[in-house]
Amino acid sequence: MKERTFSIGDAEKLTRVSQRMLRAWEGRHIPVPERIVCGDRAYRRYTQGQIDLIKRIKKYQDQGYTLKMAAQKARED
């Protein structure tokens, strides 16, 4: 059975991190999400693991950590 994935809009709602920020974090602070191609478009699909990582990064940022440190701590969790 295939793992459930989430659109970037769903990821924004679940994590309270804007779509713009999610795009900026790709490849540097979070793994690049899978893309689903539909016609000429490619849509991002986030796994539950990526959603959980984004939530942890946001939690540490809310506690005052820089993005770099928040991402590092979130990956260590």
N, C-alpha and C positions, 0 to 999 in steps of 0.2 A: 504494500500500500504506500502511496506517495505521501510525503509530508505536506501538511497544509502550509500554504504560503500566504503572504499579505501584500497588498498593493502599497505604494508609497503613501497614498491617502490614508489607508488603514494604519500604516506604521506611524504616521503623524498623530492620528487620534489615540493610538495605544500608548505612545511614548511621550506625547506633548513636546516633540521636537519637530520644528517646521520642515517641510519638504525641502526647502532651500538648504537648510543645515544638513539634512540627511544626505543630500547630493554632495555637499562639500566634505563630509566625513568619509565618503566612500574611498576605500583603498588606503586611507591614512589611519583612520581610527576604527573603522568597521570593515569587515570583508565586503567586497563588491557583491551586491545582490545579483541573483540569477536574472536573466532577461527572458521574457516570453515575447516572441516575435509574432505580430499580427499585422499582416499586410506590410506597409512601409514603416510601421512603428515597432518599437521594442519597449516593453513595459517591465519595470523593476518588480521583483517578487522577493520579499524578505521572509526568511525562515523564522520560526519561533526563537531559535537560538540568537539570531541577529536582533530580534525585538528585545529579548532579555538583556543582551549586551548594551543596546542603546539606552534602555531604562537605567541600567547600572551607571553608565557614563553620565546621564542626566542627573542621577541622584548625587553623584560626587561633585558635579558642577554646581548643583544647588547648595552643596555644603561649602563651596568656595574654592574648590580645586580648579586649576587651569584645565583646559580641554586636554592637553597632552598628559597631564598627571591623572586626570579623571579616567581617560581611556586606558592608561597603564594599570591603574588600580582595578578597573572593571575587568580587564583581561586576567588579572591575577586572582580574582574572586573565584 
